[in-house]
Amino acid sequence: MANVENILLRRYWVFDLDGTLTLPVHDFSVIRHALGVPKGTDILGYLASLPPEEAQPLYDKLVALETGLLDRIEPAPGLLQLMGALHLRGYRLGILTRNTRGVARQTLECLGIGEFFPEDSVLGRGCVLPKPDPEGLYRLSEQWGTAPGEMIMVGDYLFDLQTGRNAGAATVHVDRTRTFTWPELTDIGVETLLELLSLLPD
């Protein structure tokens, strides 16, 4: 438990967005079908492999699909309590998402937590290389004047945990099933943000 406490004393936290701070609403199989992306293929990786003139209309369609989900956004249990607690401690908070920054900002406003995340601390595709590339964590560490090893990456999926490991940050896996499929990439596993809040040292 001492190791968990030491990790959670770190003052620089970066969060995935969809499925981590929100309840899951994205059906990626539906999105792949709509964009013509082969089954089981990474959507952004596939679009990046296309010639620009073919890719751009699909990126535009992806943004439209993501924007269309905003009215279904619901906060994950414990979201407001955790953000409030971290803010009171003076922690720096960032977002690293494979959405666009624009969709991410709209999502944060829908969740009622936009005030906790300055504009330059919300990074999406187009800002940095997409997860699992660690560029986003490197960018935030430089902005914040800290080292990646002093940061925590919180997410619900493999790419989030790989990003943390690739940058040398600690990782928190939020898994509502408590399966914790990638233990080798996970420093702390929690079922909900409420559970994560309960682990914060006094």
N, C-alpha and C positions, 0 to 999 in steps of 0.2 A: 504493500500500500504506500510505503514511503516513496517508491519510484513514481507512482501515479500522482501523489501529492506534489512531488518536485516538478513533474511535467506541467501540471495544472497551475503552477505558480508562474509559468512563462507568461509574459505580458503581450505577446504578439500572436493573435489568433486569426486564421484564415478559414473561411467556410465555403464549401460547395453550397449551391442554392437549391435546385430542384431535388426533392426527395430527402434533403437534409434539414433545411429551414422550413420547407413546405411539406405537406402530405404529397405523396407521389400522384401526379396527374398525367405524366407523359407516357404514352403507349408508343414505344420506339418501333415496334413492328408496323404499326399504322403509319408512322412518319416515314419509315423506309419505303413502304409501299407507295405512298403519295409522291415520293421523290424519285422512285425507280431505283432505289439503292438495293443491291442484292441482300438477301436474307443473311443475318448474322454479321454483316459488314459494318464497320465503324462509319457512321454517317459523315462526319466531318472529314475523315481520312479519304473516303470515296469522293466527296465533292472536291477536295484539294487535288485529287489525281486527274480531274477533268480539265480540258482546255478552258481558259477563262470565259470564252463566249458561251460555252455550255454550262459552266458552273454557276455563273451569276444569276440566271433566272431561277435556278434551284435554291441558291442561297436566299433570294428574295422570297421564294415560296416557303422556305423553312422559317424565316422571320414571321411571315404571315401565320403559319401554323402555331408558332410559339406565342405570338401575340393573342391569337384566338383562344388560348388556354388561360389567359389572365383572369377571366371572370370566374374561373373554377379554383383559383388559388386559395388554399387554406393553410394557416400556420401549423407547423408541427407542434405537438404538445410540449409546453415548457419554453417555447421560443421567446416570448416577451420577458419572462422571468430570467432566463439565462442572459439575454442581451442586457437587461437592466443591471444584473449583478456584475457582469464583465465591465460595463460602462462605469459603474460606481467604483470599481477597482482601478480605473484609469487605464485599462488595457486598450491596445490598438486593435481595431477590428477591420478585416477586409473580406472581400468576396472574390473567389476565383471560379468562374463558370464557363461552360462551353456555349452558353447563350451569348447574344450580343450584350454589350454594356447597356444599350437602351432598354432591351427587354428586362435585363437584370434590375435596372433602376425602377422600372415600372412595377416589377414584382415586389421589390423592397417596400415601395410606397403602399402597394396593396396589403402587405403584411403589417404595415404600421411601424416599420423599423428603419425607414430611410435615414432618420436623424443620426443613427449610430454609424453610418458608413459614408465618409466623405467621397466625393466624386472620383478622386484619383486612387481610392482604395477599392474600387469596384472594377475588376478586370474581366473582360470577356473575349470571345473570339474577335479578331481584328485588332485587339490591344496587344495580345501576346500569343505565342504558339499555344494551341489547345492542350489541356491535360491529356496524357500524363507527362508532357514536357514540363520541366520545372521552371521555365522562364518566368511564369507569373509570380511564383514565390520569390525568385531572385529579384524581380522588379520591386515587389513590395518590401523586401528586406532592405533594399537600397534606399527606397523612399523613407522608410522608418528609421534608418540608421542603425540597423541591427544585423545579426548574422542569421542565415536560414536555420542554423542549429538552435536558435532561441525562439523559433516559431512552432506553432501547432497547426496542422492541417486537419480539418474536421469534414468528413464526408460519408456518403452512404454507398459508394461504389468503388470498384477496383481502381479506376483512373485517379480518384482522389488520393487513395492510399499510395499508389505508385508515385504520384506527384510529390507527396510528402517525403517518401523514401529517396526519390531521385534528387531532392534538394537538401536532404539531411535534416529535415524537420521531423518533429514527433507527429504521430498520427492518431486520430480518434475515429473509429468506425462506428457510425450510427446504424444499427441493424435491427429493424423492428421484429425480425424473425429470431433473433439471437443465435443465428447459425454461425456468424463470423467466419465467412468462407476463406478469408485470407489472413490467417493468424500471423504468418511470417511478415506481413506488412503492417500489422496493427499493434500499437503500443497500449491503447485503451479501447475496450469495446463496451458500448452502452446500447440499450434498447431505445432510449428516447433522450431528448434534450433535458427533460426533467431529471433523468438519472444522472446525466452529466453534471447538471447543476448541483445535485446532491453530493457529488464527489469533490466539489471545489473546497480547498482548504479554508479554514476560518482565518 
